[in-house]
Structure formats: C-alpha cells, structure tokens
Amino acid sequence: MENLKIICHKCGSLSESIDICSSCKYNLDDMNLLATTVVLAYNRALELTEKKHIIKAWEQVRTHLQIYPYIFEFLKLALWLAIENGDYEDAFKILKRLQPVISKEDYQDNNTILKSHIEIYNEIISGKFDYDSIEQVELSIHHLYILFLQKKKDKQTHVLNKIKKIDPYFAATLTSGKVLPSFRKMTLVKAAIVFVLGFIGILYNYYEFNERKELIKKKDNDQKQFSVVRDSLEKKKDELVNEVAETNAKNTILKEELRQLNYRSNKKDDEIEILNTRISNIQNERSVFEENLSELVKSNATLLGELGEGQENLIKLQRDNMNFTESIQELSKLSLSLKEQNDKFKDVIEKQKIQESKKRDFFSLIEKEKYKESLHYLKNLEFRNFLHNSTDFNIEKFCEVLYYSKNYETLLDVPFDCSKKPDAFYMLYRLQWENDQDRIKNIMDFIDMFPNNENYTAPLLLELINNFISKADSTNTSYYALLLKEHVDIYPKHKKYYNSVVKSIIGKDK
C-alpha cells in the first residue's frame, strides 16, 4: 500500500501518505482495514486483467467500489473496466470521484472516451452501426457482445474471434461446445431505448437448455442496464434543462448590466466631448501664442538691423572724432549681448513649438483611439511637465477611456496610479472567475500592486488566507493575515473580513 495514493475523504485532496493526509493532516489510520481489503481486490483484479479475464476482473472490482472508494489507482482501473464492460453509470460515478484529483485535460479525455462508448452502444442497439467499419472502430467487449447477439452465424464467428482477443474465457462461454446459438433480427423499441431478442423456429434439446437459460439471463441483465443508462440520460437531460434556465436568467442579468454600462458609456462620451472642446481651446490659444512669438522675433530682427546701422554711423563718427572710441566699444558689447539673448529666445520658441507639436500629436492619437501609440508621450517626464495643471485630469480621462474600451493591458502600462487600474487588473486576469487555475497567483500579483484597494483588497486577502490555511502554509497565512489587519485599520468598513480565524492567526504570531 505504500506505493498507492489515497483521496482524503475529508479535504478531497490526493495524499501521498496512507496514515496522515499530506494536505489537511487528517488521521487516516481508522480506515486502514477497509483500505487493505480494497487493495487486495485491486491486486486480484490486476492479475485477472493481465490474464485477459476482463469480465471477472470487473466483477471483482465492482463488489469493492462501495467498501472504500478512495484509492486512486483502484479507481483508475475501475473506470477502465466499467467502460469496457458497458457499466456506464458506474463509470460516470467513478470519473466524478476522480475529477478533483486529476487534471482538467485528463478528465476531459476520459469523459470523451466514455461518451464515445455510449454513442457506439446506442448505434449498435438502434441498428445504425455500420458493421463494415468494425475493423476501424475501437469496440469494447460489451459492444462486441451485443453485436454477437444481433448477427447471424457467419458474422457471429467474426465477432467471436474479436471477443477472444479481449477475453478468451468469456468467448468460451458463448460457444458452449460446437454449436453457436442463432438469433433472429432484433427489433428496437424506440420509446424505451431497449431491444427484445426473439427466438423463433429453433428448439433446443435438454442438453442445450442450460446454455439458453444463461444467455436469456444475460440478456435480461443487459436490458436492465439499458434502462439504467436511459434513466441516467433522462436525468442528465433534466439537469441540462435546468442549466439552460439558469443561463437564461444570467443572460437577463447581463442584459441589464449591459444597459447600465451603455448608460455609463454615453455619460463618458459627454465627458470626452467636453475634454475635446477644452483641447481645441488650448490648441487655439497656442496658435495665438505662436503668432505673437513670431511677431516678436520679427521685431527683434528689425532691432538688430537698426543696431547695425547705428554701429556703421558710430564708425563714421569715430573717423571724425576718436573720443567716441569707448562709447563704440560699449555699444558693441551691448549689441553682442542682445544678439546672444535673441538666440536664446529663438531656442525657447523652437522648444515651445516642438512641445506644442507633441501635444497636438498626443491628443490627435487619443481622438483616433490609438492609445498604445499615445502612451509613450505620457511616459516622458518632460512632456508631462509641459501639460502643467491639466496632467492629472487628462491622464485620468485617458485611463477611463482605456477601461471602458476594454483595453486593459494598455491601461496597466500607464505610468500613473489612476482609479481604473485595479478594475482593469481584476477584469484582465479574470479574478471574477472562481475556477480559474491561475487564480491564487493572480490574486497575489494584485495584492502586490494594490495592497490597499478599497473595493477588492479585503475579500481577496481573506481568500488567500483560507487557501494557505488549507495547504498548511503558515508563513504565507501569517503574512497575509497581517496585511488584512493593516487594511482594516485603514478601511474600518471592511471589519467583517477580519474574522475570528484571522484574529486567531494574529494572536498565535504574537
């Protein structure tokens, strides 16, 4: 038993230990006697399977399914034998038992195999199965047995040879000596999905009676099994009807949410229109500013020209009177200083023009909904400073547009803490889906990014705590318990999440 795995009947996880559950630490010693009994049956079934005694192997396993259905390897063998022997209801139950401890892919593969066997079974009993495809289709011993009952003697031999390859012992019981039993064409009772095998025109002698009695008994058992499968399918149909009703109800709720979302979206459109008007006004103001700067540059150029003429006149005066030498030198220095100032002024104007051009490009990209292209402007500190007081307003509106357009990845790349970032992370990583396989990792990433979000942090922290408690991870349990306590101190309205379990963890740490 040391190499076998056990499904803990308390927490439902797969335990490597047979004494204490490796996940929840539950004591399994009390069930050792039952487990040992099932293991013995498992070993006998394995021996029978190796000897191609498939039917007897299933009989051995089936009688022990109710004793202790928690040994992982035993259940896997039982699933295969149930499908092979046509006990589909038991197969469904076994697969359901295995579902929590196997991968989604493994579960789906086994479920597909089971459904495929049922479909072939229905085709056979309804007379729709193409006998010519028997070599291309993987048939179970149960499928072959039904075909054996349906076919005439010439085809029975062919079917019997295929049964021999799977279970020669069962094939021997069907032959019963040299004479093969002959059966007439089956009639499917459409309303009940059962068939009645009629025997006409053949009289058996006393020595054949026992064989015929056994076959009739087997046929009756098959009919009962057909009824079980039918009832199971009817039950499944009812469940599907209920699921459809629930889905329709959810669709109604989603439609209402969509209506509300459209309303909010229209409201945001109005806000964006206001923003566009503001952008247009800013652009007009900048155009006027640029025109004024241009006129100023022209005026400076004229001043420089006049200054040059003055210099020439002073040079003439110098020829007439050398006493003006010092004045000319001072005036020359003044002219040079003025020129340097004018060059700096030109640089400022040019830089202003470049920033204005970038700003126009930025808002143009937003209007065209090219959000990723516009994002690199916001990552530039110099550009953000250029926006001045409108920076926070523009970035917040920019984030809202990204969120309502479901462009969550781009929103998370914005180099600012805007109000919609936590919502974007929540939607992008599907934290609203409780069955997501990466849910715990995504929650931990969320807490790292938004440790004190008012809407999501508290319930997500409690979920992490409960998860690590179930895994007996005391380090992470204590860490997130302390984070929850700090969060509740900031947001007292979330005290309901700071329950007695969390308090006890904090108390133990103290």
Beta strands, then each sheet from edge to edge (+ up, - down):
strand 1: 6-7
strand 2: 14-15
strand 3: 187-189
strand 4: 194-196
sheet 1: 1+ 2-
sheet 2: 3+ 4-
end
